Amino acid sequence: MIGRGLEGLQAASIERGPLHAMDQTPKPGSLIVEMRNVTKDFPGVRALSGVDFQLRSGGELRGLVGKNGAGKSTLMNVLTGVFPPESGEIRIQGRSFARLTTTISRQLGIACVHQHSQLVPSLSIAENVFCGSLPVTRLGLVDWGSVYSQTAQRLGSMGLDIEVRRKVEGLSVAERQIIEIAKALFAEARIIILDEATAPLPKNEVEMLFGFVRRQRDQGAAFVYISHYLEEIFELCETVTVMKDGRNIGDYVVSDLTQAELIRLISGAEVERFRHETRSRAGDVLLEVRGLDRPGYYEGLSLTLQRAEIVGLTGLEGCGKDSLARALFGMEPRGTGQVTLEGRPYHAGSPREALNRGVAYLPRDRHGHGIIGLRSVRENVTLPILSRLANILGFVSRRREQALVRDLIQKLNIVTPSMMQAVQFLSGGNQQKVVFAKLASVEPKVLFLDEPTQGVDVQAKTEILKIIDQLSREQGVAVVVISEEIRELLDICDRILVMFKGRIIREFPAHDPQTTVESILHAVEGTAAE
Amino acid sequence: MTSRRAVPILLDNLIWLLLLLALIVFSTLTGRFLTVFNITNILVHSAVLGIMVIGQSFTLVTGNFDLSAESNLGLIAVLGAFLMTASGEPFNGSGIVLSPVLTLLIMFAVGLVIGALNGQLITRLKMNNFIVTLSMLIIIRGLAFLVTHGKTVTGIPEGFKALGNGSLGPVPISVIVLLAAFALAFFVTRSTRFGRDLYAVGGNIDAATVSGIDAHKRIRQVYLISGAMAAFAAWIELGRLGVGATRIGENMIFEIQAAAVIGGISLFGGRGTMLGALGGVLLLSSINSGLNLMQVSGFAIDMVRGIVILAAMLIDAQKTRYASVSAQRAIGKRGRA
């Protein structure tokens, strides 16, 4: 993912703007959106205080960045009519509003594409695209011929060759995302908010999406792109609005900024870049995989993990990197091959068996598989180790449990009012830390982390990398980090394995000067010059 | 600061406030409400409902429910009475005249078998819990009819009836049993690994599985508990009524679920406590008793019950919203400090 940013830096610099904030240098084109002095309160919190925000007509690619809780989503929710503001003015295409409703906002051509799919899984692609406005024949029946042909034609014009009668439930997350963005555009939206839209997308499809977004910009659509992946802001956006503590602290021309400057603006302070130090190891082999084969997923996989080692595993979506982790954790069948843990044969048929042998897993999908949002921080953390905390009668010792959780909250710097707080109300970064606390509580020997920093802000990312390093350093845990963020892998890992079509094709020592983001990216794409 | 802490505590214990309110309202409206006789009566009437609510709450916490519970209660009750009694008028029994102990063993076995069947169908054959237990509700009620062809069974041995109609000094045994059962259920759900697993399964079954919980095993276990609780409730009900009838428990499922939900057990799983469910049982019984004393018609009582359930859902929705807002507030404060 980071590599994408590097390429993006060059792409973005093609269009250089003057070297100061945009407010002083109005571009040609009237304002299509003008939010003035918008204030929004939630009980006890001022989510937005006096925010100004403008978009120009005639095509714009605007980045919107800020830490979790900085007010990005609240501002966009005001624009899409989800929240009424306390005060301020919203002018859209010259019409003034004190507040919008979702209906009015949609009629004004404002659409929002969320990270989580809003499509109906049981309906066909075409039906989803036309949802709510299905064309009818003179008899009042749905004109299916027209639904299918128009959808196919429209998707075709985007370069998407896909059977429009297929049901959405059969699509990958990436395909759903693209259909959803296409749907918003078909609905004649002129202002499109992409809220972390690329988070679930693999690299090659992000590029397809960006190409599409640029073409639409050229047709005059304005995009607001919310993302934690700053590299993508540099790749896609011309201008960027930075928010902090409910205020707009400035609009900037992207090509005037460096990534470090942008990070400083977002956090209000220099965020240290964490770098893991490779330690010398006595060759203490912990986990050994020999010739693991699962047709359709991976083949001939062999790898050795040493105690206290951090290994990166990267590759394109569908290369088998995440299937391997789930198989070794007992969530999926693992196929044939030999696996030994501490010299003894290892075979986990269920997560419970894996945990019992000291193998733990952090799922990619935090909300689906990581946290139990309804329940408290305390209950989430101790879930896998309750039997260890129970006395002879089977009752869990509240005192021991609280001590353990208090310790982990402190160690991992989890920001929560109390350990009784329901996890769903914590920020993304803190939710992820709760999952880490849960994994740490089982005192694992081997840890598989699937996209551990996905959807958390820049500061929380650094903290999470530190936690990974700490687990490996202090408890000797062997960690496998599965990620597409190659720069992050370079920062945290001792070595990086690249998978391509089910095979491990290259291994890079992370601290070798020969190892660069580019060289790894080439391997990821399967184009390494051997 | 005090009010900020007090409000969530108040919301979590809202059921007790509502119960207090009901007691005040009814004791103002009718002088016969707040008497030792009537309070005892309310508690006795709560016993069967309460035991059924315990079984139901176990399934609800995991995000499932057991609609068949009321038929289960009916079948086990009438079968138990049938096995223990003489044949022919006026007893209408089987003529086998089994001993109460053996009968109880059979009753619990039937409850567990039905529970096991529900659990297996839902977890092994991946059938929808609503459809499975709805079908069982109908099938088992049919079976209950087949036992005596609708005839009422009398002549149940006195020893067997003690649980339902006996008393220790001034306190009815069924009331002691009810409170003890809730206390046990409360501690099991709150403080054992088994109980905590149930909340995890109901809160997010995938996350629970990844955390090493065998979610399907837990679901099978709660259906076993639900079946056993139906047998236990049947034992009390036979004692209280003194006769076995095919229609025992009919339409009770609404009241069972209402009591649990009013007490704060979420229909979507993962939320609520057994103590709250007990509050829900007592509130519903108090409302029934109060309205009966005021000689309100049965239809009006049903309406009031419906309104109470709606109110409970409203409060639950507001509670969730308040929790979200207060969390934002607390985190926002911490963030700025």
Interface residues (C-beta under 8 A of the other chain):
Chain A: F42 P43 G44 V45 G69 D245 F329 M331 S350 P351 R352 A354 L355 N356 Y361 P363 G368 H369 G370 I371 I372 G373 L374 R375 E379 L383 P384 L386 S387 A390 G394 F395 V396 R398 V415 T416 P417 Q421 A422 Q424 F425 L426 S427 K438
Chain B: F187 S191 T192 R193 F194 R196 D197 Y199 A200 G203 N204 D206 A207 A208 T209 V210 S211 G212 I213 D214 G270 R271 A323 S324 V325 S326 A327 Q328 R329 A330 I331 G332 K333 R334 G335 R336
